Amino acid sequence: MKKKFITLFGASLCCMTFATACGEKSTTEEDADTLKSTKTEAVTEEENAEADESASNAQNDENTNDSEDLTEEAEASENISEDADNATDIEEDESYEVVRVGSLKGPTTMGLVNLMKESEEGSCSGNYEFTMETQPDAILAKVVSGDLDIALVPANVASVLYNKTEGGVSLVDINTLGVLYCVTGDDTVKGMEDLAGKTVITTGQGASPEYVLNYLLEQYGVTDCNVEFKSEATEIAAILAEDPTKIAVLPQPFVTAATMKNSEIKIAFSLTGEWDKISEGSQLLTGVTVVRNDFLDEHEKEVTTFLEEHKRSTELTKSALSESAELVAEYGIIEKKEIAEVAMPECNIVCISGQEAKDALSGYLDVLFNADPKAVGGSVPSDDFYAFTLK
């Protein structure tokens, strides 16, 4: 299922106000009028002459004031013209190219939902067009074809993209850490070692879940675990509902959905926790954000703004959990707000950039490469892949 959100909006235009100076009528004229209208027998010809002279001066003063007013109005008009020119310059400077953002229906999009809503309402700085897909291959194809500018993809797919495009993409940030959990109603399972001699059902054959699980089994010395792959997480949830003693490795939010439906099913352990015990210098990652370099070269301002707004959106997703869960349900990422609100804190939603992002991702990709080079597209990315995030 794909939802697309398009919001086009211009940048803010500075308001301009001005006041036109107005001259006040000379009080001298009023005095002159009084002198001319007050005629008594005591008024002499000399006084009349003085009164006429005073009236004439008053009229001259008023004419002078009118001339000054016209000058001030002309200057104000010039100022308005200059302000309008400046406002046009600001509008041009702050205009943003449309950025086409693609993401996957799942945890990698949860940190985006507040930005998606702001974009829909026209309250963010950037200008975005959002596309959500259910399969990584669909996102990958659109990046390669140039139909997406920025993409939120599985961490290993970012490396595959780098190789497929011959270095044509760069890292923007890490958006999701580990989301894989072992769930079962078997109380004897508490860690990787306990999977010896057991059967584990999971998804993601030929993708990150398989590579991660195989790596951890090898590192913990488990050689006799039978791994069965299913095509859909919902299929595994149905198997667990029928027999809670089965052991499964599932990603969030399917873990939360399964445990909420059946109280006999519990989280036995987190694969992220097991990874951290034995893998120094790397982290178990789920999703990262990349940008096409040809777009980045022409629109670095837009990409920088996206990174800033993605960080703000991610923080809001975590601090305003209930409201964000509503958006997650609204955009169809998780069907029910109640499940989203429980699952989201377990999804390890982040927005990590800079040296921390490089260290975490390069370490993770090294592990996958050593386990199976094809997991990362044949080779790990060179340092140029991290150039933008390190600025």
C-alpha positions in Angstrom: 0.0 0.0 0.0 1.4 3.4 -0.9 0.3 6.8 0.3 1.7 10.0 -1.2 1.6 13.3 0.4 2.3 16.4 -1.7 2.5 19.8 -0.2 3.9 22.7 -2.2 4.3 26.0 -0.5 6.3 29.1 -0.8 8.5 30.7 1.8 7.4 33.6 4.1 7.3 37.1 2.8 8.4 39.9 5.2 5.6 42.3 6.0 6.1 46.0 5.2 4.4 48.9 7.0 4.9 52.6 6.6 3.3 55.8 7.9 2.9 58.9 5.8 3.8 62.0 7.6 1.1 64.7 7.5 1.7 68.4 8.2 -0.6 70.1 10.7 -2.3 73.4 9.7 -0.4 76.4 10.9 -1.8 78.0 14.0 -0.5 81.3 12.5 -3.1 81.1 9.8 -5.8 80.7 12.4 -4.6 83.8 14.1 -4.6 85.7 10.9 -8.2 84.7 10.1 -9.2 85.9 13.5 -7.5 89.2 13.0 -9.2 89.7 9.6 -12.7 88.7 10.9 -12.5 90.9 14.0 -13.0 94.5 13.0 -13.6 97.1 15.6 -13.3 100.8 15.5 -10.0 100.4 17.4 -8.3 98.6 14.5 -6.1 101.0 12.6 -5.0 100.8 9.0 -1.6 99.8 10.2 -3.1 96.8 12.2 -5.1 95.8 9.1 -1.9 95.9 7.1 -0.1 93.8 9.7 -3.0 91.3 9.7 -2.9 91.0 5.9 0.9 90.4 6.1 0.4 87.8 8.8 -2.3 86.0 6.8 0.0 86.0 3.8 2.9 84.5 5.8 0.5 81.9 7.2 -0.5 80.9 3.7 3.2 80.7 2.7 3.9 78.5 5.8 1.1 76.1 4.8 2.4 75.9 1.3 5.8 75.1 2.7 4.3 72.4 4.9 2.5 70.9 1.9 5.7 70.9 -0.1 7.5 69.1 2.8 4.7 66.6 3.0 5.0 65.8 -0.7 8.7 65.3 -0.3 8.2 63.0 2.7 5.6 61.0 0.7 8.0 60.6 -2.2 10.7 59.4 0.1 8.3 57.0 1.8 7.3 55.7 -1.7 11.0 55.1 -2.5 11.4 53.2 0.8 8.4 51.1 -0.1 10.0 50.2 -3.4 13.3 49.3 -1.8 11.5 47.2 0.9 9.6 45.4 -1.9 12.8 44.7 -3.7 14.4 43.4 -0.5 11.3 41.2 0.2 11.6 39.7 -3.3 15.2 38.9 -2.6 14.3 37.2 0.7 11.5 35.2 -1.1 14.0 34.1 -3.7 16.6 33.2 -1.2 14.2 31.2 1.0 12.5 29.3 -1.8 12.9 25.6 -1.7 13.1 23.0 -4.4 10.6 20.1 -4.0 12.4 17.2 -2.3 11.0 13.8 -3.2 11.3 11.6 -0.1 10.7 7.8 -0.1 10.4 5.6 2.9 9.2 2.1 4.0 6.0 1.3 5.8 7.4 0.5 9.2 9.7 1.9 11.9 11.9 3.8 9.4 9.0 6.1 8.7 7.8 6.6 12.2 10.3 9.4 12.9 9.0 11.2 9.8 5.3 11.4 10.6 5.4 14.8 12.3 7.3 16.3 9.4 4.9 14.7 7.0 2.0 16.3 8.9 3.7 19.7 8.9 4.4 19.4 5.2 0.7 18.6 4.6 -0.3 21.7 6.6 2.4 23.9 5.1 4.1 24.7 8.5 7.6 23.4 7.8 10.5 25.1 6.0 11.2 22.5 3.4 9.1 21.6 0.4 8.4 17.8 0.3 6.7 15.1 -1.6 6.5 11.9 0.4 6.2 8.4 -0.9 5.8 5.2 1.2 6.4 1.7 -0.1 6.1 -1.7 1.5 9.2 -3.3 -0.1 12.9 -2.0 -0.1 13.3 -3.0 -3.8 10.6 -0.4 -4.8 12.5 2.4 -3.0 15.9 1.2 -4.4 14.5 1.2 -8.0 13.1 4.8 -7.6 16.4 6.1 -6.3 18.4 4.5 -9.1 15.9 5.9 -11.7 16.1 9.4 -10.2 12.4 9.4 -9.1 13.4 9.9 -5.5 15.9 12.4 -4.1 16.1 11.2 -0.5 15.3 7.7 0.7 15.0 6.0 4.1 16.1 2.4 3.5 17.5 -0.7 5.4 21.1 -0.1 6.4 22.5 -2.8 4.2 20.4 -1.5 1.2 22.2 1.9 1.5 25.4 0.1 0.8 23.9 -1.8 -2.1 22.6 1.5 -3.5 26.1 3.0 -3.2 27.6 0.1 -5.2 24.8 0.0 -7.7 25.0 3.7 -8.5 28.9 3.6 -8.4 29.1 6.0 -5.4 26.0 8.0 -6.4 24.5 8.3 -3.0 25.6 9.7 0.4 24.5 9.1 4.0 22.3 11.7 5.6 21.6 10.1 8.9 20.7 6.9 10.8 17.0 6.8 11.4 16.4 3.5 13.2 18.5 1.2 15.4 17.8 -2.5 16.1 14.1 -3.6 16.0 14.5 -7.4 16.1 13.3 -9.4 19.1 13.1 -13.0 20.0 9.5 -13.8 21.2 8.1 -17.0 22.6 6.1 -18.6 25.3 9.1 -20.9 26.1 10.5 -19.7 29.4 13.8 -21.5 28.9 14.8 -19.1 26.2 16.6 -16.0 27.5 19.5 -15.4 25.2 21.2 -16.5 22.0 22.8 -19.6 23.6 19.4 -20.9 24.5 18.6 -21.3 20.8 20.9 -24.3 20.5 19.0 -27.4 19.3 15.8 -25.3 18.8 13.9 -24.2 15.7 13.4 -20.5 15.1 11.0 -19.0 12.6 11.6 -15.6 11.1 11.3 -13.4 8.0 13.8 -11.6 5.9 15.6 -14.4 4.0 18.3 -12.8 1.9 18.0 -9.6 3.9 19.2 -8.0 7.1 17.3 -10.3 9.5 18.9 -13.4 8.0 22.4 -11.9 8.1 22.0 -10.6 11.6 20.7 -13.8 13.0 23.4 -15.9 11.3 26.1 -13.6 12.6 24.8 -13.8 16.2 24.4 -17.5 16.1 28.0 -17.9 14.9 29.4 -15.4 17.5 27.6 -17.2 20.3 28.8 -20.6 19.1 25.3 -22.0 18.3 25.7 -24.4 15.4 22.6 -26.5 15.7 19.8 -24.0 15.5 17.3 -24.7 12.7 16.1 -21.4 11.1 12.9 -21.5 9.1 11.9 -18.5 7.0 8.4 -17.4 6.4 7.3 -14.8 3.8 5.3 -12.6 6.1 5.5 -11.5 9.8 1.7 -11.9 10.0 2.1 -15.6 9.1 4.5 -16.0 12.0 2.1 -14.2 14.4 -0.6 -16.7 13.4 1.8 -19.6 14.1 2.6 -18.2 17.6 -1.1 -17.6 18.3 -1.7 -21.3 17.6 1.3 -22.6 19.6 2.9 -20.0 21.9 5.8 -22.4 22.7 7.2 -21.7 19.2 10.3 -19.4 19.0 10.3 -16.6 16.5 12.5 -13.6 15.6 10.3 -10.7 14.6 10.7 -7.0 14.0 8.7 -4.3 15.7 5.8 -3.4 15.5 4.8 -7.1 14.8 6.3 -8.0 18.2 3.9 -5.7 20.0 1.0 -6.9 18.0 1.7 -10.5 18.8 2.2 -10.0 22.5 -0.9 -7.9 22.9 -3.0 -10.5 21.2 -1.7 -13.4 23.3 -0.5 -12.9 26.9 1.4 -16.2 26.7 3.8 -14.8 24.2 6.6 -12.6 25.7 9.8 -11.0 24.5 12.6 -13.4 25.4 15.5 -11.0 24.4 16.5 -8.2 22.1 18.9 -9.0 19.3 20.3 -5.5 19.8 21.2 -6.4 23.3 22.9 -9.6 22.2 24.8 -7.7 19.5 26.1 -5.2 21.9 27.6 -7.9 24.1 29.9 -9.2 21.5 30.3 -6.5 18.8 32.6 -3.7 19.9 32.8 -0.6 17.7 29.5 -1.2 15.9 25.8 -1.1 16.5 22.9 -3.2 15.2 21.0 -0.9 12.8 17.8 -1.1 10.9 17.4 2.0 8.8 19.4 4.9 7.4 18.7 7.9 5.2 20.5 8.5 1.9 20.5 11.2 -0.8 21.3 11.1 -4.5 24.6 13.0 -5.0 23.4 14.7 -8.2 20.5 16.2 -6.2 22.8 17.0 -3.3 25.2 18.9 -5.5 22.5 21.2 -6.7 20.4 21.5 -3.6 22.5 21.1 -0.5 20.4 23.8 1.3 17.3 21.6 0.9 19.1 18.5 2.1 20.5 20.3 5.1 17.0 21.6 5.9 15.6 18.1 5.6 18.1 16.8 8.1 17.3 19.5 10.6 13.5 19.0 10.2 13.9 15.2 10.4 15.7 15.6 13.7 13.0 17.8 15.1 10.3 15.4 13.8 12.1 12.4 15.4 12.3 14.2 18.8 8.6 15.1 18.6 7.7 11.5 17.8 9.3 10.5 21.1 8.2 13.4 23.3 4.6 13.6 22.0 4.1 9.8 21.8 0.3 9.8 21.9 -0.1 12.4 19.2 2.6 10.8 17.1 0.9 7.4 17.5 -2.3 8.9 16.0 -0.3 10.0 13.0 1.3 6.6 12.6 -2.2 5.1 12.5 -3.5 7.9 10.2 -0.7 7.3 7.6 -1.3 3.5 7.7 2.0 2.5 9.2 0.3 0.6 12.0 -3.4 0.0 11.8 -4.3 0.9 15.4 -3.1 3.8 17.5 -3.1 1.6 20.7 -0.6 -0.8 19.1 1.5 2.1 17.7 1.8 3.8 21.1 3.1 0.6 22.8 5.4 -0.4 19.9 7.0 2.9 19.1 9.3 3.2 22.2 10.7 -0.3 21.3 11.4 0.7 17.7 14.6 2.7 18.6 13.7 5.7 16.4 16.6 8.0 16.1 18.2 10.7 13.9 21.9 10.3 14.2 24.4 12.2 12.0 28.0 13.2 12.0 30.9 11.0 13.2 28.6 9.0 15.4 26.6 7.9 12.3 29.7 7.0 10.4 31.2 4.9 13.2 28.0 3.0 13.8 27.1 2.3 10.2 30.6 1.5 8.9 31.1 -0.9 11.8 27.7 -2.6 11.1 28.5 -2.9 7.4 31.9 -4.4 8.1 30.2 -7.1 10.1 27.8 -7.9 7.3 30.5 -7.8 4.7 32.6 -10.3 6.7 29.6 -12.5 7.1 28.5 -12.3 3.4 29.8 -9.7 1.0 26.6 -9.7 -1.1 24.7 -8.5 1.9 26.2 -5.0 1.3 26.4 -5.2 -2.5 29.9 -6.7 -2.8 31.9 -4.1 -0.9 31.5 -1.5 1.9 31.2 2.2 0.9 34.3 4.4 0.7 34.7 7.5 2.9 33.0 9.7 0.3 29.7 8.0 1.3 29.9 9.8 4.6 31.0 13.3 3.3 27.7 15.1 3.8 26.9 13.8 7.3 30.4 14.8 8.4 30.1 18.4 7.3 
